[in-house]
C-alpha cells in the first residue's frame, strides 16, 4: 500500500503547492523547446512543420491496474509512462509532451511520491518527453491519468490496413510479463533466481518500442500496427477487426518465447496459449506484405531487436494456431472488460 | 450519489465495450477533420499550419470537486468540459480535440452515464471540439480526467506579461457561482425564485469565454490573462506573481456584480470580499496597457459581453481594494490546497 505517513512526512503536510514546486524544479524535467510548460492555464508547444499530432490517454487505478503491496513507487512511475509510450510506438510517433493527472489520498507518504515522480521523469528524460502539465487532486484511492502527445511527419501506423497474405510480425518475446506477474503474486514459484528476476523485470519495466515503430512508419512497410497490452490473441483480434474482419493463421513454432519462459512452458505449469493471452507485453505487433520481409529484417538488425514472423493474415475471420498436434482455433474475445468481469 | 442500478441497468451489466460503442456512435460526436478518432492506439489530428498546440488537463473527483447528491449527471458532464474550455479561453486558444478519462464504480447507473455523456458531447458540439479518445476504467469512486488540446496561430495569452500601469479587466460578473453553491447546499435561503435560479445556473453551467480570449489574443491587446477558478483575488495573485511579483490596486465600485448577487450583498449575508474569493467564476481576468482601452471596449461590444475595468497593476506586491470606507489589503493566499486543507 501507499505507506501512510505521519503528520510530518505525508502529502497532507507537504501540500499541493510544495509538491508542484518539487515537480517544476526536478532536475530530470525536460522543458527544452517548450514555449510554456507547467504553471500556466495550458502548455504551449510548437509541433514540427507538417506534423500530425498523436494523442493517447491511459488511466491506472489502485487495486484494478496495480497492487501497491507488490508494486514499488518506482516501478509504478515507470510503467505509468511506459504504457503510454507503447501506444505512441504503435503509431510510429515521436513522444513530445506528457501530462500527469494524479488523484492522491492525503496520507500518501512524501517519500513514496518522490520515488514515483523520480522514476516517471527519468523515463521521460530517456525518451526526451517533456512533462508539460497536469493536475494533482485529493482522492480516496490512487488514480493516475497520463496523456501523451506525440508527432509524426510520416503516415502513422494504424490498426486498420492489413490485407490477406500479409505477414504478421512481433517484436521481442511474448508472455514474459504475465509469467512475471505470477512470480510476483506467488502463483509461480521454484524458478531459478535469474529466471524469476528476468520475468519480474519484464512485467515491472516494459520497454516501449518507439524506435521500431518510427522506423517501420518511416519506411512505410507496416500495413497495420498495434501494441500488445491485452495479449497477442486479443490485440491481433483488434487489428484484424479494424482491418475489415480478417483472420490469421499463426504457427506455434514461430512464436517468440524467451529462454526463461520456455523453461516454464517445458515444466508444464503453463500452456503456450497462456503466454498469448496474458497481456502487458508492450511489444509491437504489425502486419506487412511479403515484399517487405527483407526491409523488416534490416530494421530489426539495425535496432538489435528481434522481430519474429508469426504467421499470415487470411480473408476468413478467426485466428488459428498450427502446431505439431494439428491446428486449433483460438478464442478472440475482445480483451479485458473492466466492468463485466465483476459479474463473471 | 450515482444511483446504483440493478443488474440490468448498471455499468457492470452494460459493459465497457458497449459503453465505448455508445460513445463512438453518439450523434453529437464531432469527428470532422480528424484523421483518426476513437478506436486506435492514439488519435491523429493535423493542426493548422504554423499553429502552436495548447494542452490542458483537469481532474474532478467525487466528494472533492462535486457532490453527487446536489449535482445532476448533465450538469457534471457540462462542467467537466467547461472548466477545461475556460483554461483554453485564457490562452486565447481554439479548442480542437478532447480526451475523456473516466474512473467508474461498476454500480454506476447506465441512465446516469448516458445523461453525463449527452451533456458533455452537447457542449463539445457547441464549440466544435472532437472527442478523439480516452479511457474507461473501474474505480471505487467517480473520477473524471479531461485533457483538452487546442491551437492558436497568434501569440497565446500567458499569466506572465503584466506591467505596472496596466489596467485590470474582468469579463461577466463575479461571485455568482459561489452564491449559487450556497443556495444549492442550503446555506443561502429566502431568495426570490428567479435570483436563486440565476445563481444556481451560474454555478452549474459556466460559460467558457472562448470568443473573448481569441479576440483579445488576435488583437494582441492583453498583456497577461488567466481564467478565474479560485476567485478574483487568488487568480489575480497568480497572474501578478508570474508577471514578476507585481501588485494591484482594485476599486470596489468597479467590481462587476450581477443584480441577484448585489441583492444578496445588500441583505448583509455576504461581504464583497466573499464574492472575490469564492471561486469557480470561469470568467477571464486580464491586464492591458491604458492605450488598449478603446479596443477592449470595442471587442466587448462586438461580443455583447460586459468587460469591466477593476483597477490597475502596481510595482509593489500585494492587492489592495479601495472603497468608500478606505483602502484594505486583501490576503493573497495561493488558492485552494487539496491536501493541506484537511489539516487546517
Boltz contact constraints between the chains, C-beta under 6 A:
constraints:
  - contact:
      token1: [A, 11]
      token2: [B, 339]
      max_distance: 6.0
  - contact:
      token1: [A, 12]
      token2: [B, 339]
      max_distance: 6.0
  - contact:
      token1: [A, 12]
      token2: [B, 342]
      max_distance: 6.0
  - contact:
      token1: [A, 12]
      token2: [B, 343]
      max_distance: 6.0
  - contact:
      token1: [A, 15]
      token2: [B, 337]
      max_distance: 6.0
  - contact:
      token1: [A, 15]
      token2: [B, 339]
      max_distance: 6.0
  - contact:
      token1: [A, 15]
      token2: [B, 340]
      max_distance: 6.0
  - contact:
      token1: [A, 16]
      token2: [B, 337]
      max_distance: 6.0
  - contact:
      token1: [A, 16]
      token2: [B, 338]
      max_distance: 6.0
  - contact:
      token1: [A, 16]
      token2: [B, 339]
      max_distance: 6.0
  - contact:
      token1: [A, 17]
      token2: [B, 334]
      max_distance: 6.0
  - contact:
      token1: [A, 40]
      token2: [B, 158]
      max_distance: 6.0
  - contact:
      token1: [A, 40]
      token2: [B, 159]
      max_distance: 6.0
  - contact:
      token1: [A, 41]
      token2: [B, 87]
      max_distance: 6.0
  - contact:
      token1: [A, 41]
      token2: [B, 90]
      max_distance: 6.0
  - contact:
      token1: [A, 41]
      token2: [B, 91]
      max_distance: 6.0
  - contact:
      token1: [A, 42]
      token2: [B, 54]
      max_distance: 6.0
  - contact:
      token1: [A, 42]
      token2: [B, 55]
      max_distance: 6.0
  - contact:
      token1: [A, 42]
      token2: [B, 56]
      max_distance: 6.0
  - contact:
      token1: [A, 42]
      token2: [B, 87]
      max_distance: 6.0
  - contact:
      token1: [A, 42]
      token2: [B, 88]
      max_distance: 6.0
  - contact:
      token1: [A, 42]
      token2: [B, 91]
      max_distance: 6.0
  - contact:
      token1: [A, 43]
      token2: [B, 55]
      max_distance: 6.0
  - contact:
      token1: [A, 44]
      token2: [B, 52]
      max_distance: 6.0
  - contact:
      token1: [A, 44]
      token2: [B, 54]
      max_distance: 6.0
  - contact:
      token1: [A, 44]
      token2: [B, 156]
      max_distance: 6.0
  - contact:
      token1: [A, 45]
      token2: [B, 53]
      max_distance: 6.0
  - contact:
      token1: [A, 46]
      token2: [B, 52]
      max_distance: 6.0
  - contact:
      token1: [A, 47]
      token2: [B, 47]
      max_distance: 6.0
  - contact:
      token1: [A, 47]
      token2: [B, 53]
      max_distance: 6.0
  - contact:
      token1: [A, 52]
      token2: [B, 44]
      max_distance: 6.0
  - contact:
      token1: [A, 52]
      token2: [B, 46]
      max_distance: 6.0
  - contact:
      token1: [A, 53]
      token2: [B, 45]
      max_distance: 6.0
  - contact:
      token1: [A, 53]
      token2: [B, 47]
      max_distance: 6.0
  - contact:
      token1: [A, 54]
      token2: [B, 42]
      max_distance: 6.0
  - contact:
      token1: [A, 54]
      token2: [B, 44]
      max_distance: 6.0
  - contact:
      token1: [A, 55]
      token2: [B, 42]
      max_distance: 6.0
  - contact:
      token1: [A, 55]
      token2: [B, 43]
      max_distance: 6.0
  - contact:
      token1: [A, 56]
      token2: [B, 42]
      max_distance: 6.0
  - contact:
      token1: [A, 57]
      token2: [B, 99]
      max_distance: 6.0
  - contact:
      token1: [A, 57]
      token2: [B, 101]
      max_distance: 6.0
  - contact:
      token1: [A, 57]
      token2: [B, 133]
      max_distance: 6.0
  - contact:
      token1: [A, 57]
      token2: [B, 134]
      max_distance: 6.0
  - contact:
      token1: [A, 57]
      token2: [B, 135]
      max_distance: 6.0
  - contact:
      token1: [A, 57]
      token2: [B, 147]
      max_distance: 6.0
  - contact:
      token1: [A, 58]
      token2: [B, 135]
      max_distance: 6.0
  - contact:
      token1: [A, 59]
      token2: [B, 101]
      max_distance: 6.0
  - contact:
      token1: [A, 59]
      token2: [B, 135]
      max_distance: 6.0
  - contact:
      token1: [A, 59]
      token2: [B, 137]
      max_distance: 6.0
  - contact:
      token1: [A, 61]
      token2: [B, 103]
      max_distance: 6.0
  - contact:
      token1: [A, 61]
      token2: [B, 137]
      max_distance: 6.0
  - contact:
      token1: [A, 61]
      token2: [B, 139]
      max_distance: 6.0
  - contact:
      token1: [A, 64]
      token2: [B, 138]
      max_distance: 6.0
  - contact:
      token1: [A, 87]
      token2: [B, 41]
      max_distance: 6.0
  - contact:
      token1: [A, 87]
      token2: [B, 42]
      max_distance: 6.0
  - contact:
      token1: [A, 88]
      token2: [B, 42]
      max_distance: 6.0
  - contact:
      token1: [A, 90]
      token2: [B, 41]
      max_distance: 6.0
  - contact:
      token1: [A, 91]
      token2: [B, 41]
      max_distance: 6.0
  - contact:
      token1: [A, 91]
      token2: [B, 42]
      max_distance: 6.0
  - contact:
      token1: [A, 99]
      token2: [B, 57]
      max_distance: 6.0
  - contact:
      token1: [A, 101]
      token2: [B, 57]
      max_distance: 6.0
  - contact:
      token1: [A, 101]
      token2: [B, 59]
      max_distance: 6.0
  - contact:
      token1: [A, 101]
      token2: [B, 145]
      max_distance: 6.0
  - contact:
      token1: [A, 103]
      token2: [B, 61]
      max_distance: 6.0
  - contact:
      token1: [A, 103]
      token2: [B, 143]
      max_distance: 6.0
  - contact:
      token1: [A, 106]
      token2: [B, 339]
      max_distance: 6.0
  - contact:
      token1: [A, 106]
      token2: [B, 342]
      max_distance: 6.0
  - contact:
      token1: [A, 133]
      token2: [B, 57]
      max_distance: 6.0
  - contact:
      token1: [A, 134]
      token2: [B, 57]
      max_distance: 6.0
  - contact:
      token1: [A, 135]
      token2: [B, 57]
      max_distance: 6.0
  - contact:
      token1: [A, 135]
      token2: [B, 58]
      max_distance: 6.0
  - contact:
      token1: [A, 135]
      token2: [B, 59]
      max_distance: 6.0
  - contact:
      token1: [A, 137]
      token2: [B, 59]
      max_distance: 6.0
  - contact:
      token1: [A, 137]
      token2: [B, 61]
      max_distance: 6.0
  - contact:
      token1: [A, 137]
      token2: [B, 338]
      max_distance: 6.0
  - contact:
      token1: [A, 138]
      token2: [B, 64]
      max_distance: 6.0
  - contact:
      token1: [A, 138]
      token2: [B, 338]
      max_distance: 6.0
  - contact:
      token1: [A, 139]
      token2: [B, 61]
      max_distance: 6.0
  - contact:
      token1: [A, 140]
      token2: [B, 141]
      max_distance: 6.0
  - contact:
      token1: [A, 141]
      token2: [B, 140]
      max_distance: 6.0
  - contact:
      token1: [A, 143]
      token2: [B, 103]
      max_distance: 6.0
  - contact:
      token1: [A, 143]
      token2: [B, 143]
      max_distance: 6.0
  - contact:
      token1: [A, 145]
      token2: [B, 101]
      max_distance: 6.0
  - contact:
      token1: [A, 145]
      token2: [B, 145]
      max_distance: 6.0
  - contact:
      token1: [A, 147]
      token2: [B, 57]
      max_distance: 6.0
  - contact:
      token1: [A, 147]
      token2: [B, 99]
      max_distance: 6.0
  - contact:
      token1: [A, 147]
      token2: [B, 147]
      max_distance: 6.0
  - contact:
      token1: [A, 156]
      token2: [B, 44]
      max_distance: 6.0
  - contact:
      token1: [A, 158]
      token2: [B, 40]
      max_distance: 6.0
  - contact:
      token1: [A, 159]
      token2: [B, 40]
      max_distance: 6.0
  - contact:
      token1: [A, 334]
      token2: [B, 17]
      max_distance: 6.0
  - contact:
      token1: [A, 337]
      token2: [B, 15]
      max_distance: 6.0
  - contact:
      token1: [A, 337]
      token2: [B, 16]
      max_distance: 6.0
  - contact:
      token1: [A, 338]
      token2: [B, 16]
      max_distance: 6.0
  - contact:
      token1: [A, 338]
      token2: [B, 137]
      max_distance: 6.0
  - contact:
      token1: [A, 338]
      token2: [B, 138]
      max_distance: 6.0
  - contact:
      token1: [A, 339]
      token2: [B, 11]
      max_distance: 6.0
  - contact:
      token1: [A, 339]
      token2: [B, 12]
      max_distance: 6.0
  - contact:
      token1: [A, 339]
      token2: [B, 15]
      max_distance: 6.0
  - contact:
      token1: [A, 339]
      token2: [B, 16]
      max_distance: 6.0
  - contact:
      token1: [A, 339]
      token2: [B, 106]
      max_distance: 6.0
  - contact:
      token1: [A, 340]
      token2: [B, 15]
      max_distance: 6.0
  - contact:
      token1: [A, 342]
      token2: [B, 12]
      max_distance: 6.0
  - contact:
      token1: [A, 342]
      token2: [B, 106]
      max_distance: 6.0
  - contact:
      token1: [A, 343]
      token2: [B, 12]
      max_distance: 6.0
